[in-house]
Each structure stands twice: as structure tokens, then as C-alpha cells.
Amino acid sequence: DPPAPPFSSANPRTSVLKVVAVAAIAFLGGLILNVMPCVLPVLSIKLTSVLKATGQTRQMTRNGFLFSALGVLTFVWALAAALVFLQWIGVSVGWGIQFQNPVFVTLMFMVIVVFAANLFGAFEITLPAALQDRLGASNARAGYISDFGTGLLAAILATPCSAPFLGTAITFALAGTQLDVIVIFTALGLGLALPYLVIAARPELVTRLPRPGRWMLLVRILLGGLLLATAAWLLFVLVGVTGGRAAAFISALTAVFIVAASIPQANQWVRRAVLSACVFLAIFGAGLTSTPDRTTAGVDATSHWQDFEPLGIARRVSEGETVFVDVTADWCLTCKANKSLVLDRDPVRARLRGGSVIAMQADWTRPDDNIARFLERYDRYGIPFNIVFGPGSPSGIALPEILTPQAVLDALDTASVRSVASE
């Protein structure tokens, strides 16, 4: 008789059920992402969609929001495909890593500023006449393209954020097969697009808004202000990725772009040449400019944060010390919220500065292989990521994406006490 195989096939039903369960978690994570404090610009864009739908027919409203949902799903699918490809060629991947790319951040900054200027009435964004003719000169069809772009932009702006359940779903997807990635990211996209899908299913919700009037102008100004705040954050990220001089240069080009676009008397060919030159020079400048390697964000002579030394963690733990690691980035809004609401406030701040804990901060604003490998070691593909090492937990205690003071203090207490089993 032939020998038994050295392995046994896994139960396919169990595998399918697990994928379905994680897909449900991903859907919930995408849904929660809609109400996270860090997605105000996404909310602004979605409210703009609602305002634009006032006065439209029921079918036009439904189609518009369906196209917005398709825009969300298209970006999520494109991101999944890109992550699978990068994983296949051996590049470290993660949720939100596109914000490490200076060209991507530059384009996002310019798009958001242009979008805000449009809301403030500086100019109207319209499709080129030739493209409108090719589309049959249909205002409805041109509007659907705008709706699609709105959903696309909303999904892009949501990626630097992290919500409960999101980390679990992303980790499962990127650690699994290509089919797992597609299923999980599709579920995540459906959760993120649910507000659009709800209005598409019930277009009469839009008719409950007050009649168009001056209030719409005030709301447009408010939403434009929110987008300007988003642009300010992107500029802050741009400084961290490209340096101050490059960010100032890109800001100046963006200002020229806005001025050129808002002069209706200008020659069309001249204006298009100026607008194209601004975009080209911004992308070219962002692609060529690099900043010298900088120390960990927030680390200076007076700070309690130390440089990230992954190889030194085990040595410090063996000497009886407790190590708290915070993986953060300028583009990670959830990281900033954790820092300002928990890590930089007492009692957590007092504990980290008390001398009994070694606080390490790893800045992933720009690509860093050491940080990427550290995250992969703990099956994490996105940030924020906080973990505590100590005599009581030499292998580490990973904390949830959204920190609470009690969770941090409990992990520090558990890790700092040497258990009987470890002695």
C-alpha cells in the first residue's frame, strides 16, 4: 500500500465560512470608517453629493449615487490589485502606504484644493467640450462621471484612517490568497459605499431636504472649509514626505493653478497650457525631491520618545525593562488621534515618562524596510500599531487600533510583571 500523504486537506467549508466571517468584519469596518472623526473630508464630499441631487428626478438621483458607490468600489478594487501585485513581486505592502509616495500626495493635495475652490465658487469644474460631445452632450451622463469621481475621491481620502475591525480584515486578506484579497476588499468597499447605496435605494430621502436656497450657499462654504482643513493636513504630510522647500514649491504651483482656472477671460489654449504646466512641474518636483533621513517623529532631546531599535527590544526585555512601541506616520490620522487623546495625556504620558518604560516611536511617514518587516513579523499590514514588550510578555502584547488609556496601562502592567512561568 502506498504511504499516507504527509498532510491532510483542510475542510473547504470551514475555509469558506471563515472568509465569509472576515468579509462581514471587513464590511463592518468599512461602515464604521464612514463615521470616524478622521474622515470629515469624506463626509464633506458625500454631503456635496446630496446637495447636488436636490432638484433632480428620482431616477437621476438613484443613478448618481450608484455611480458614486461604483467609484468607491473601483478604487478599492484597484488598491487590492495593486497590493496583490506588489506582494507578488516581493514589496512590503500595507493599508495607506500610497501616502508614502510624494507624487500621490502632491496630486491629492492639488485635487482637494481645486475641489475646495470649486465649492467657494472660484470656478466651475466642467468636462472638456470635446469629451462632452463624445458623450452625446448629455448633462446627465457628464454628471454621472462627476458622481463616479466623487466616490473615487472619497474612498482615496478614507485610506489613511483606521477603524475597529479594519486591521483584522486587512491582515487576513493580505496574509491569504488572491481570492481572499478580492472578497475582503469588496466587502470593505461595500461598507464604505453603504451611505451612497442607501440613498440610491431610497432616493426620496433627498427630497426631505429644504428647498434650494441661500442655506445651500452656507453649506457649500462650510464644506469648502472642511476641505481646506484636509488640504492643510495633506500639506503637512507633503512636508514630511518631500521636505519644506518642495512643499512650498508645490503650494505655489497650486495657487497659480487656481488663479489661472478662475480667470474666465483668459485664452483657453493659454489657460490649458498653464494648468498643464502647473501639474507637470508639481509632479516632476515631487518625484525628484527627497529629504535626508530624519529621526523618529517627535523625538528630540527633551522628549521621552526614543528612536526605534527593533534589534534592541529583546535585549532590553532580557534586562528586565518594559518597551512600548508606537508605529505612526504623518499621514495616519488615527495615529494622531491616539497620540493626542491617549499617549500625550496623563496617566499614560506620566507612565511613559516615569522611567520604568522605554517608549520607542517608529515613523513610517516615508518607506522604511525595518518598520515594514517589524509589522510583517506581527502580521500587521497597516497602522496605527502599538505593542508592549516586557518580562511578563517577551513576545509582545498588541494593542487595538483605537487606543484607550486603560488598555495601554493594563498592557504595561501585564508586560512589566515577570510571570512564574517565565522565570
CORWO-V211599 format. One record per residue. N is the residue number from 1. SS is DSSP state (alpha for helix, beta for strand, coil for the rest). NEAR is the number of other C-alpha atoms within 12 Angstrom. D_FIRST is the distance of its C-alpha to the first C-alpha in Angstrom with 2 decimals. Layout:
n->N ss->SS near->NEAR d_first->D_FIRST
n->N ss->SS near->NEAR d_first->D_FIRST
//
This chain:
n->1 ss->coil near->4 d_first->0.00
n->2 ss->coil near->5 d_first->3.79
n->3 ss->coil near->6 d_first->6.39
n->4 ss->coil near->7 d_first->8.86
n->5 ss->coil near->8 d_first->11.91
n->6 ss->coil near->7 d_first->14.84
n->7 ss->coil near->7 d_first->17.05
n->8 ss->coil near->8 d_first->17.69
n->9 ss->coil near->10 d_first->20.05
n->10 ss->coil near->9 d_first->23.50
n->11 ss->coil near->10 d_first->25.10
n->12 ss->alpha near->11 d_first->27.21
n->13 ss->alpha near->11 d_first->29.83
n->14 ss->alpha near->12 d_first->30.48
n->15 ss->alpha near->16 d_first->30.92
n->16 ss->alpha near->16 d_first->33.32
n->17 ss->alpha near->13 d_first->35.24
n->18 ss->alpha near->21 d_first->35.65
n->19 ss->alpha near->28 d_first->36.99
n->20 ss->alpha near->22 d_first->39.36
n->21 ss->alpha near->22 d_first->40.55
n->22 ss->alpha near->32 d_first->41.26
n->23 ss->alpha near->35 d_first->42.92
n->24 ss->alpha near->27 d_first->45.21
n->25 ss->alpha near->34 d_first->46.03
n->26 ss->alpha near->39 d_first->46.79
n->27 ss->alpha near->33 d_first->49.05
n->28 ss->alpha near->31 d_first->50.86
n->29 ss->alpha near->38 d_first->51.26
n->30 ss->alpha near->42 d_first->52.74
n->31 ss->alpha near->31 d_first->55.05
n->32 ss->alpha near->29 d_first->56.28
n->33 ss->alpha near->38 d_first->56.87
n->34 ss->coil near->37 d_first->59.68
n->35 ss->coil near->26 d_first->61.71
n->36 ss->coil near->27 d_first->61.08
n->37 ss->alpha near->21 d_first->64.40
n->38 ss->alpha near->31 d_first->63.22
n->39 ss->alpha near->35 d_first->62.99
n->40 ss->alpha near->30 d_first->66.70
n->41 ss->alpha near->42 d_first->66.81
n->42 ss->alpha near->39 d_first->64.07
n->43 ss->alpha near->34 d_first->66.12
n->44 ss->alpha near->36 d_first->69.15
n->45 ss->alpha near->43 d_first->67.50
n->46 ss->alpha near->40 d_first->66.25
n->47 ss->alpha near->31 d_first->69.74
n->48 ss->alpha near->36 d_first->71.17
n->49 ss->alpha near->39 d_first->68.95
n->50 ss->alpha near->37 d_first->70.34
n->51 ss->alpha near->32 d_first->73.91
n->52 ss->alpha near->30 d_first->73.42
n->53 ss->alpha near->36 d_first->72.18
n->54 ss->coil near->27 d_first->75.44
n->55 ss->coil near->21 d_first->77.43
n->56 ss->coil near->24 d_first->74.53
n->57 ss->coil near->17 d_first->73.43
n->58 ss->alpha near->21 d_first->70.57
n->59 ss->alpha near->20 d_first->68.27
n->60 ss->alpha near->27 d_first->69.20
n->61 ss->alpha near->35 d_first->68.51
n->62 ss->alpha near->31 d_first->65.11
n->63 ss->alpha near->31 d_first->64.16
n->64 ss->alpha near->40 d_first->65.44
n->65 ss->alpha near->44 d_first->63.32
n->66 ss->alpha near->35 d_first->60.24
n->67 ss->alpha near->33 d_first->60.80
n->68 ss->alpha near->43 d_first->61.18
n->69 ss->alpha near->41 d_first->57.86
n->70 ss->alpha near->36 d_first->56.33
n->71 ss->alpha near->33 d_first->57.86
n->72 ss->alpha near->43 d_first->56.15
n->73 ss->alpha near->39 d_first->52.74
n->74 ss->alpha near->31 d_first->53.26
n->75 ss->alpha near->33 d_first->53.86
n->76 ss->alpha near->39 d_first->50.90
n->77 ss->alpha near->29 d_first->48.60
n->78 ss->alpha near->23 d_first->50.16
n->79 ss->alpha near->33 d_first->49.68
n->80 ss->alpha near->34 d_first->46.01
n->81 ss->alpha near->24 d_first->45.51
n->82 ss->alpha near->26 d_first->47.40
n->83 ss->alpha near->32 d_first->45.43
n->84 ss->alpha near->28 d_first->42.08
n->85 ss->alpha near->18 d_first->43.43
n->86 ss->alpha near->19 d_first->44.80
n->87 ss->alpha near->23 d_first->41.57
n->88 ss->alpha near->16 d_first->39.69
n->89 ss->coil near->11 d_first->42.06
n->90 ss->coil near->11 d_first->41.84
n->91 ss->coil near->19 d_first->45.17
n->92 ss->coil near->32 d_first->45.63
n->93 ss->coil near->38 d_first->46.37
n->94 ss->coil near->40 d_first->47.98
n->95 ss->beta near->39 d_first->50.13
n->96 ss->coil near->39 d_first->53.68
n->97 ss->alpha near->36 d_first->53.18
n->98 ss->alpha near->34 d_first->55.13
n->99 ss->alpha near->40 d_first->58.23
n->100 ss->alpha near->34 d_first->57.66
n->101 ss->coil near->28 d_first->58.57
n->102 ss->alpha near->39 d_first->62.38
n->103 ss->alpha near->31 d_first->62.59
n->104 ss->alpha near->27 d_first->60.86
n->105 ss->alpha near->42 d_first->63.16
n->106 ss->alpha near->44 d_first->66.17
n->107 ss->alpha near->35 d_first->65.42
n->108 ss->alpha near->35 d_first->64.83
n->109 ss->alpha near->41 d_first->68.12
n->110 ss->alpha near->38 d_first->70.05
n->111 ss->alpha near->33 d_first->68.54
n->112 ss->alpha near->38 d_first->69.35
n->113 ss->alpha near->38 d_first->72.91
n->114 ss->alpha near->36 d_first->73.47
n->115 ss->alpha near->39 d_first->72.12
n->116 ss->alpha near->34 d_first->74.51
n->117 ss->alpha near->31 d_first->77.44
n->118 ss->alpha near->27 d_first->76.73
n->119 ss->alpha near->33 d_first->76.91
n->120 ss->coil near->27 d_first->80.20
n->121 ss->coil near->19 d_first->81.58
n->122 ss->coil near->22 d_first->81.93
n->123 ss->coil near->20 d_first->80.52
n->124 ss->coil near->19 d_first->78.33
n->125 ss->coil near->23 d_first->74.89
n->126 ss->coil near->17 d_first->74.73
n->127 ss->coil near->20 d_first->72.59
n->128 ss->coil near->15 d_first->74.17
n->129 ss->alpha near->15 d_first->76.29
n->130 ss->alpha near->11 d_first->74.24
n->131 ss->alpha near->16 d_first->71.04
n->132 ss->alpha near->18 d_first->72.85
n->133 ss->alpha near->14 d_first->74.07
n->134 ss->alpha near->14 d_first->70.58
n->135 ss->coil near->18 d_first->69.43
n->136 ss->coil near->13 d_first->72.14
n->137 ss->coil near->16 d_first->74.62
n->138 ss->coil near->16 d_first->72.99
n->139 ss->alpha near->20 d_first->73.86
n->140 ss->alpha near->23 d_first->71.16
n->141 ss->alpha near->22 d_first->68.48
n->142 ss->alpha near->26 d_first->69.82
n->143 ss->alpha near->29 d_first->69.78
n->144 ss->alpha near->31 d_first->66.12
n->145 ss->alpha near->29 d_first->65.34
n->146 ss->alpha near->30 d_first->67.28
n->147 ss->alpha near->35 d_first->65.34
n->148 ss->alpha near->32 d_first->62.05
n->149 ss->alpha near->32 d_first->63.36
n->150 ss->alpha near->42 d_first->64.43
n->151 ss->alpha near->44 d_first->60.95
n->152 ss->alpha near->35 d_first->59.50
n->153 ss->alpha near->36 d_first->62.00
n->154 ss->alpha near->47 d_first->61.44
n->155 ss->alpha near->44 d_first->57.68
n->156 ss->alpha near->39 d_first->58.32
n->157 ss->alpha near->44 d_first->60.76
n->158 ss->alpha near->45 d_first->58.35
n->159 ss->coil near->42 d_first->55.68
n->160 ss->coil near->41 d_first->57.41
n->161 ss->coil near->45 d_first->57.28
n->162 ss->coil near->46 d_first->54.66
n->163 ss->coil near->44 d_first->54.43
n->164 ss->coil near->29 d_first->52.56
n->165 ss->coil near->29 d_first->48.93
n->166 ss->alpha near->44 d_first->49.20
n->167 ss->alpha near->41 d_first->47.63
n->168 ss->alpha near->35 d_first->44.58
n->169 ss->alpha near->41 d_first->44.03
n->170 ss->alpha near->44 d_first->44.62
n->171 ss->alpha near->32 d_first->42.32
n->172 ss->alpha near->33 d_first->39.45
n->173 ss->alpha near->40 d_first->40.15
n->174 ss->alpha near->37 d_first->40.40
n->175 ss->alpha near->28 d_first->37.35
n->176 ss->coil near->22 d_first->35.23
n->177 ss->coil near->20 d_first->34.43
n->178 ss->alpha near->23 d_first->37.11
n->179 ss->alpha near->21 d_first->36.87
n->180 ss->alpha near->30 d_first->37.54
n->181 ss->alpha near->35 d_first->40.63
n->182 ss->alpha near->32 d_first->41.95
n->183 ss->alpha near->35 d_first->41.46
n->184 ss->alpha near->44 d_first->42.93
n->185 ss->alpha near->45 d_first->45.84
n->186 ss->alpha near->38 d_first->46.64
n->187 ss->alpha near->36 d_first->46.86
n->188 ss->alpha near->45 d_first->49.03
n->189 ss->alpha near->49 d_first->51.26
n->190 ss->alpha near->40 d_first->51.68
n->191 ss->alpha near->35 d_first->52.84
n->192 ss->alpha near->47 d_first->55.26
n->193 ss->alpha near->44 d_first->56.54
n->194 ss->alpha near->33 d_first->56.95
n->195 ss->alpha near->35 d_first->60.77
n->196 ss->alpha near->46 d_first->61.14
n->197 ss->alpha near->31 d_first->58.90
n->198 ss->alpha near->23 d_first->60.90
n->199 ss->alpha near->32 d_first->64.17
n->200 ss->alpha near->29 d_first->62.68
n->201 ss->alpha near->21 d_first->61.75
n->202 ss->coil near->20 d_first->65.19
n->203 ss->coil near->29 d_first->67.70
n->204 ss->alpha near->22 d_first->70.57
n->205 ss->alpha near->22 d_first->69.93
n->206 ss->alpha near->31 d_first->71.72
n->207 ss->alpha near->21 d_first->74.77
n->208 ss->coil near->16 d_first->75.33
n->209 ss->coil near->19 d_first->76.49
n->210 ss->coil near->15 d_first->80.28
n->211 ss->coil near->14 d_first->81.99
n->212 ss->coil near->20 d_first->81.90
n->213 ss->coil near->14 d_first->84.73
n->214 ss->alpha near->11 d_first->85.72
n->215 ss->alpha near->14 d_first->82.99
n->216 ss->alpha near->23 d_first->80.43
n->217 ss->alpha near->18 d_first->82.24
n->218 ss->alpha near->17 d_first->82.04
n->219 ss->alpha near->23 d_first->78.33
n->220 ss->alpha near->30 d_first->77.77
n->221 ss->alpha near->24 d_first->79.64
n->222 ss->alpha near->24 d_first->77.57
n->223 ss->alpha near->32 d_first->74.29
n->224 ss->alpha near->33 d_first->75.60
n->225 ss->alpha near->26 d_first->76.36
n->226 ss->alpha near->31 d_first->72.80
n->227 ss->alpha near->38 d_first->71.52
n->228 ss->alpha near->29 d_first->73.99
n->229 ss->alpha near->23 d_first->72.55
n->230 ss->alpha near->38 d_first->69.10
n->231 ss->alpha near->34 d_first->70.57
n->232 ss->alpha near->25 d_first->72.00
n->233 ss->alpha near->31 d_first->68.59
n->234 ss->alpha near->38 d_first->67.05
n->235 ss->alpha near->37 d_first->69.90
n->236 ss->alpha near->30 d_first->69.06
n->237 ss->alpha near->36 d_first->65.43
n->238 ss->alpha near->44 d_first->66.77
n->239 ss->alpha near->32 d_first->68.84
n->240 ss->alpha near->37 d_first->65.79
n->241 ss->alpha near->40 d_first->63.71
n->242 ss->alpha near->39 d_first->66.37
n->243 ss->coil near->28 d_first->69.31
n->244 ss->alpha near->21 d_first->72.77
n->245 ss->alpha near->20 d_first->74.41
n->246 ss->alpha near->32 d_first->71.76
n->247 ss->alpha near->36 d_first->71.80
n->248 ss->alpha near->21 d_first->75.61
n->249 ss->alpha near->27 d_first->75.45
n->250 ss->alpha near->40 d_first->72.97
n->251 ss->alpha near->35 d_first->75.16
n->252 ss->alpha near->21 d_first->78.20
n->253 ss->alpha near->33 d_first->76.45
n->254 ss->alpha near->37 d_first->75.38
n->255 ss->alpha near->25 d_first->79.00
n->256 ss->alpha near->26 d_first->80.16
n->257 ss->alpha near->32 d_first->77.58
n->258 ss->alpha near->33 d_first->78.93
n->259 ss->alpha near->24 d_first->82.56
n->260 ss->alpha near->28 d_first->81.92
n->261 ss->alpha near->32 d_first->80.05
n->262 ss->coil near->24 d_first->82.85
n->263 ss->coil near->20 d_first->85.73
n->264 ss->coil near->16 d_first->86.08
n->265 ss->coil near->12 d_first->88.95
n->266 ss->coil near->16 d_first->86.93
n->267 ss->coil near->13 d_first->86.10
n->268 ss->alpha near->17 d_first->82.65
n->269 ss->alpha near->13 d_first->81.56
n->270 ss->alpha near->16 d_first->82.89
n->271 ss->alpha near->22 d_first->81.23
n->272 ss->alpha near->20 d_first->77.84
n->273 ss->alpha near->18 d_first->78.18
n->274 ss->alpha near->25 d_first->79.01
n->275 ss->alpha near->28 d_first->76.16
n->276 ss->alpha near->20 d_first->73.63
n->277 ss->alpha near->21 d_first->75.02
n->278 ss->alpha near->30 d_first->74.70
n->279 ss->alpha near->32 d_first->71.03
n->280 ss->alpha near->22 d_first->70.26
n->281 ss->alpha near->28 d_first->72.14
n->282 ss->alpha near->37 d_first->70.51
n->283 ss->alpha near->31 d_first->66.98
n->284 ss->alpha near->23 d_first->67.93
n->285 ss->alpha near->28 d_first->69.49
n->286 ss->alpha near->36 d_first->66.59
n->287 ss->alpha near->26 d_first->64.10
n->288 ss->alpha near->17 d_first->66.09
n->289 ss->coil near->27 d_first->67.31
n->290 ss->coil near->25 d_first->65.36
n->291 ss->coil near->22 d_first->66.39
n->292 ss->coil near->12 d_first->65.86
n->293 ss->coil near->17 d_first->63.15
n->294 ss->coil near->22 d_first->64.63
n->295 ss->coil near->24 d_first->64.03
n->296 ss->coil near->32 d_first->62.34
n->297 ss->coil near->29 d_first->64.24
n->298 ss->coil near->26 d_first->66.80
n->299 ss->coil near->19 d_first->66.46
n->300 ss->coil near->14 d_first->69.83
n->301 ss->coil near->11 d_first->71.83
n->302 ss->coil near->9 d_first->72.83
n->303 ss->coil near->19 d_first->69.48
n->304 ss->coil near->26 d_first->67.06
n->305 ss->beta near->33 d_first->64.16
n->306 ss->beta near->30 d_first->62.61
n->307 ss->beta near->30 d_first->60.73
n->308 ss->coil near->30 d_first->57.00
n->309 ss->coil near->27 d_first->55.18
n->310 ss->alpha near->29 d_first->51.45
n->311 ss->alpha near->14 d_first->50.81
n->312 ss->alpha near->20 d_first->53.50
n->313 ss->alpha near->32 d_first->52.23
n->314 ss->alpha near->22 d_first->49.84
n->315 ss->alpha near->18 d_first->52.64
n->316 ss->alpha near->25 d_first->55.14
n->317 ss->alpha near->30 d_first->52.86
n->318 ss->alpha near->22 d_first->52.20
n->319 ss->coil near->17 d_first->55.98
n->320 ss->coil near->26 d_first->56.22
n->321 ss->coil near->29 d_first->57.41
n->322 ss->beta near->41 d_first->56.48
n->323 ss->beta near->47 d_first->55.85
n->324 ss->beta near->49 d_first->56.35
n->325 ss->beta near->41 d_first->55.08
n->326 ss->beta near->44 d_first->56.53
n->327 ss->beta near->44 d_first->55.05
n->328 ss->beta near->41 d_first->57.72
n->329 ss->coil near->40 d_first->59.34
n->330 ss->coil near->37 d_first->62.67
n->331 ss->coil near->45 d_first->61.06
n->332 ss->coil near->40 d_first->59.19
n->333 ss->alpha near->36 d_first->61.61
n->334 ss->alpha near->36 d_first->59.52
n->335 ss->alpha near->38 d_first->59.58
n->336 ss->alpha near->32 d_first->63.38
n->337 ss->alpha near->28 d_first->63.61
n->338 ss->alpha near->36 d_first->61.50
n->339 ss->alpha near->33 d_first->63.69
n->340 ss->alpha near->18 d_first->67.02
n->341 ss->alpha near->19 d_first->66.21
n->342 ss->alpha near->26 d_first->64.13
n->343 ss->alpha near->35 d_first->63.74
n->344 ss->coil near->26 d_first->67.42
n->345 ss->coil near->19 d_first->68.79
n->346 ss->coil near->20 d_first->69.34
n->347 ss->coil near->20 d_first->67.69
n->348 ss->alpha near->30 d_first->64.70
n->349 ss->alpha near->27 d_first->66.95
n->350 ss->alpha near->19 d_first->68.62
n->351 ss->alpha near->30 d_first->65.28
n->352 ss->alpha near->34 d_first->64.09
n->353 ss->alpha near->23 d_first->67.45
n->354 ss->coil near->16 d_first->67.87
n->355 ss->coil near->16 d_first->66.34
n->356 ss->coil near->24 d_first->63.40
n->357 ss->beta near->35 d_first->61.09
n->358 ss->beta near->34 d_first->60.27
n->359 ss->beta near->41 d_first->60.44
n->360 ss->beta near->36 d_first->58.70
n->361 ss->beta near->37 d_first->59.17
n->362 ss->beta near->40 d_first->56.93
n->363 ss->beta near->40 d_first->58.69
n->364 ss->coil near->42 d_first->56.35
n->365 ss->coil near->42 d_first->59.21
n->366 ss->coil near->38 d_first->58.28
n->367 ss->coil near->27 d_first->54.79
n->368 ss->coil near->26 d_first->53.63
n->369 ss->alpha near->17 d_first->50.22
n->370 ss->alpha near->20 d_first->50.47
n->371 ss->alpha near->37 d_first->51.04
n->372 ss->alpha near->31 d_first->48.34
n->373 ss->alpha near->23 d_first->45.73
n->374 ss->alpha near->29 d_first->47.04
n->375 ss->alpha near->33 d_first->46.57
n->376 ss->alpha near->23 d_first->43.04
n->377 ss->alpha near->18 d_first->42.15
n->378 ss->coil near->23 d_first->42.94
n->379 ss->coil near->26 d_first->41.45
n->380 ss->coil near->35 d_first->44.94
n->381 ss->coil near->35 d_first->46.05
n->382 ss->beta near->46 d_first->49.63
n->383 ss->coil near->49 d_first->52.65
n->384 ss->coil near->44 d_first->54.37
n->385 ss->beta near->43 d_first->52.02
n->386 ss->beta near->38 d_first->53.30
n->387 ss->beta near->40 d_first->51.41
n->388 ss->beta near->40 d_first->52.63
n->389 ss->beta near->42 d_first->51.37
n->390 ss->beta near->37 d_first->52.61
n->391 ss->coil near->33 d_first->51.93
n->392 ss->coil near->28 d_first->50.74
n->393 ss->beta near->32 d_first->48.41
n->394 ss->beta near->32 d_first->47.51
n->395 ss->beta near->21 d_first->44.82
n->396 ss->beta near->28 d_first->47.49
n->397 ss->beta near->30 d_first->48.63
n->398 ss->beta near->33 d_first->48.63
n->399 ss->coil near->32 d_first->51.55
n->400 ss->coil near->31 d_first->51.80
n->401 ss->coil near->36 d_first->53.29
n->402 ss->coil near->33 d_first->56.52
n->403 ss->coil near->33 d_first->57.88
n->404 ss->coil near->25 d_first->59.99
n->405 ss->alpha near->27 d_first->62.04
n->406 ss->alpha near->19 d_first->60.34
n->407 ss->alpha near->24 d_first->56.81
n->408 ss->alpha near->37 d_first->57.87
n->409 ss->alpha near->28 d_first->59.71
n->410 ss->alpha near->21 d_first->56.90
n->411 ss->alpha near->33 d_first->54.38
n->412 ss->alpha near->37 d_first->56.87
n->413 ss->alpha near->28 d_first->57.42
n->414 ss->alpha near->24 d_first->53.72
n->415 ss->alpha near->32 d_first->52.96
n->416 ss->alpha near->32 d_first->56.02
n->417 ss->coil near->24 d_first->55.34
n->418 ss->coil near->23 d_first->52.93
n->419 ss->coil near->16 d_first->50.58
n->420 ss->coil near->9 d_first->49.90
n->421 ss->coil near->10 d_first->46.19
n->422 ss->coil near->15 d_first->47.10
n->423 ss->coil near->12 d_first->49.50
//
